[in-house]
Amino acid sequence: MSATETVSSSKTVSSSKTVSSSESAQERGRRALLHEPPGGDPNKLTLVRALGSLVWDDKGNEYIDCTAQAWSNNLGAGDPRVVEAAIAQLREITHVRPTFHTTALLELADLLTAIAPNGLDRVGFTLHGSMAVETAFKLAMRNRPGSQHIITLQDAYHGRSLTTMAASWPHPNNVFGPLQPRFTRVPHPDLYRPRRGLTPEEDSSLCLELLQDTIDKGIDGGVAAIIYEPVQGNGGHNEFPASWHQGLRRLCDDNGILLIVDEVQTGFGRTGRMWGCEYYGIEPDMVVFGKGVGGGFPLAGVLARAEHAQFISGDDQLTFGHFPISIAAGLAAVRAIIDDRLAERAAEHGVYATKRLLAMQDRFELIGDVRCPGLMVSIELVKDRKTKEAAPRESARIFELAQARGVILGESRYAGLGNLIKVKPPLDITDEQLSRALDVLEEVIGLVQAESDAGLL
Ligand SMILES: Cc1ncc(COP(=O)(O)O)c(C=O)c1O
């Protein structure tokens, strides 16, 4: 019997449960999953294979994956350098507690601090971006005892642990509030919907003034750190003017506040530079990284300055925090990202994709805005370009039609206004695959524009 087959006819699997012979283990599994809607999600693909920018489902269908699986496969899936490194490591040792090193861990620490922005020369590892953000918060609090408040931006996304949810945008129906620490969310400039028609520069100045007011009058006690994403990812692909980035750095210096830059999405080449903070000329005190660093394996961490390396034993240790397979895969992935010049590839692909999307914007009223940088490309869909009313149904329809044609696009399902379509494939996607994905996107936007014009949506 294969693992995918029925367990057995009416086999008793526990003292209280009998399974039916008419359903496969997979069908039962769909309903058993905790995070699925009641009855399961019939539209969710079951993926069985991935290579580069392609994935295949269990029915043999091939797709171009413009999501890089939550923008994590900066290096395409199944890269032999990563796979071999992971296999070699797992043959040697699969688990060490964080009170031991592995050789790959030491080499990855050396490599990451060598390529780190702004001379950040200390690094710590964990397995998830959310936990890495928490590590950065703890380190900031260690360095600013008595100033334990943290400021975040409206529309930020820093993870889904209890603490990082509180540091992110207000979650609809958030029942976790009573257990979450208090963060203060401040406004950020909005390039697409500027307040009261302000210019980006005026909006930047206003937001910085409001931030200073909040620090002076809105918060009891000191502020340990401000955290933000160089480009807000899940919150809507929001970019900020250079003057705001620079002003924020100055404000942190003037107020003795640490600046944490969350590069979980923007790091490792996604913006066309190795780090998003380099793209925008930001000098962080700490950088949080994740996603692309692991080459498809769970890995994340924090880069910091030596002067801030203040953890004491017991502050920040997780049983699997130094998982050797992830670390070995990460070492191979980061080497490959450097050797293959993937940041430059992202910049080139990004220029091409943005040009194509701008041409589509000329044709289709639905496209309100085209956003980059690098291969962090997206379009915002609106019902009306003047009012900028979001068009989430149109966005969902584009996603659905493209998937039926073999292209998996990124969407903003639980964030922002729910009306972004994202094109964020692996950075080493081939020119032909990228062009094909954009052809499909163009075709389906045309179909959805026609449906929308006919009042069918
Ligand atoms: C900017 C940012 N920070 C943190 C996280 C959390 O990472 P993880 O899902 O690995 O916990 C994410 C995940 O999407 C992210 O985009």
PDBQT file of the ligand as one rigid body, heavy atoms in Angstrom, charges set to zero:
ROOT
HETATM    1  C1  LIG A 501       9.163  41.547   6.674  1.00  0.00    +0.000 C 
HETATM    2  C2  LIG A 501       8.878  40.263   7.377  1.00  0.00    +0.000 A 
HETATM    3  N1  LIG A 501       9.324  40.090   8.635  1.00  0.00    +0.000 NA
HETATM    4  C3  LIG A 501       9.100  38.945   9.306  1.00  0.00    +0.000 A 
HETATM    5  C4  LIG A 501       8.398  37.911   8.725  1.00  0.00    +0.000 A 
HETATM    6  C5  LIG A 501       8.143  36.643   9.495  1.00  0.00    +0.000 C 
HETATM    7  O1  LIG A 501       8.879  35.593   8.975  1.00  0.00    +0.000 OA
HETATM    8  P1  LIG A 501       8.418  34.070   9.286  1.00  0.00    +0.000 P 
HETATM    9  O2  LIG A 501       7.148  33.846   8.553  1.00  0.00    +0.000 OA
HETATM   10  O3  LIG A 501       9.577  33.252   8.753  1.00  0.00    +0.000 OA
HETATM   11  O4  LIG A 501       8.276  33.941  10.754  1.00  0.00    +0.000 OA
HETATM   12  C6  LIG A 501       7.929  38.046   7.419  1.00  0.00    +0.000 A 
HETATM   13  C7  LIG A 501       7.161  36.959   6.767  1.00  0.00    +0.000 C 
HETATM   14  O5  LIG A 501       6.485  37.130   5.786  1.00  0.00    +0.000 OA
HETATM   15  C8  LIG A 501       8.167  39.245   6.728  1.00  0.00    +0.000 A 
HETATM   16  O6  LIG A 501       7.721  39.458   5.486  1.00  0.00    +0.000 OA
ENDROOT
TORSDOF 0
